[in-house]
Amino acid sequence: MSTSPSPIRFPVPRHMTAEHSAKRAADFESIAQLLEDMIPNFKKDEDRQFYHEVMESYRAAARDIVRKHRPTKKAKTLQNSPSHWR
């Protein structure tokens, strides 16, 4: 039995990760907005409730993504300090 070697992984630059995360958060918020606009069109209360919960989940996921990739207070302080202090 032969096994194939695991794929080689290259680290992703941090700025690309933040940009990708911001786009994902914006996409989730866009989906949530579309759902929110569609909710009044549903006739059954159960359907409106279901899609309202889905909308809330997308918004929560977008907030979590933004919160996760927001720089910490210490990181902001380091970014604003003179380079000779680092």
Secondary structure, DSSP 8 states (H G I E B T S, - for coil): -------------HHHHHHHHHHHHHHHHHHHHHHHHHGGG--SHHHHHHHHHHHHHHHHHHHHHHHHHS--HHHHHHHHS-GGG-
